[in-house]
Amino acid sequence: MPSSTTKEVISHEKGNDESWICICGNTPVSQGFYPCNADGNEMEPNIGSNWDGLYVCLKCGRIIHQNTLEVVGQNPKPKLLP
């Protein structure tokens, strides 16, 4: 029997698609969100960097896909660039 799982999806401020609100309550003006790799570690989203449109929440470590706002993973201790 298949299990039913609900995917986590973050939201954004009403009228501002770019002002995300994580499930944990983080926003861009508090701890913020940073481009990351699939492991949730910060990376530069440069051309040729293999960035997949992922961001990490610096409050809880949820890894979020920018197009769907779906939580695709979590890294509670993401590594940040120096």
C-alpha angles and dihedrals in degrees: 000000000000117000119235114228127181116221117228115238126182123220137219136226114280109269094008115084091181096057102082126197114203122214087251091057097255117146134184091262095052117046093333136200129278133198108259146174124250090277092057096250117138117258138169110259093221126153107276094019095112090237109168100200094268128147130190123219107230093209101055105004097241111159111224130194108226097217099048101024085225118149105238100175146334137243110180091193107038117185113239127208115257 
